[in-house]
């Protein structure tokens, strides 16, 4: 009984000491400052918390912007820069010509420093990638270039046709191609020579027809592009595709015969 009574007395003593400690802290002159600091810390932490639920308000649609009169508040140059970015990223619905209000914007861009800077930047990034690649040396390391607007510039043609303001005329463009006067894009020419020196095989792709093979080759050589491994034109691509389709059909017939036991 004495042991149990002593245990209860010890527990009571500990409880009283704890209560006294709490009372002393509350009575301390520093207690308000401590409490205020704790409140401030909690408030600071809450400021960094994102609201829940997190809601992102999307911009209004073009129709709503027009209805609200917001479109008129955006400068034409800004609207045209947005249009150009969407066109380059292939985020526009099918379009045939540059909007009339953006003709001057497009002209200033392709004839100014911004376009040249964009070309230089892409060439530098491509060059850095080419130098970082460990070539296998098996003859299968290849670099593929497009021709129009990648190696050769058709800017003189577009200058004669409103910088894209006019509807594209295939016959007029073919006449331009036949002149063989498309200038090289300087940054692309440097990149072309570099990847050749690094040991890449070079393949050129173009939507030009087979009938323009000769003039295209001469145009490329005249502008400093030499020793490519293969030039693939639009007609060759279609022919190769048809040949592959024909081969697949023949194989399908053979497999069908084998499957039926005939």
HUPEFEN-V55719 format. One record per run of one state. SS is the DSSP state (@ for helix, = for strand, . for the rest). FROM is the first residue (numbers start at 1). TO is the last residue. If there is no record, write none. Layout:
[[SS FROM TO] [SS FROM TO]]
This chain:
[[. 1 1] [@ 2 27] [. 28 30] [@ 31 47] [. 48 61] [@ 62 67] [. 68 70] [@ 71 73] [. 74 75] [@ 76 88] [. 89 99] [@ 100 111] [. 112 112] [@ 113 132] [. 133 141] [= 142 146] [. 147 147] [= 148 148] [. 149 151] [= 152 153] [. 154 154] [@ 155 160] [. 161 161] [@ 162 164] [. 165 169] [@ 170 179] [. 180 182] [= 183 184] [. 185 185] [@ 186 198] [. 199 200] [= 201 205] [. 206 209] [@ 210 222] [. 223 229] [= 230 232] [. 233 233] [@ 234 260] [. 261 262]]
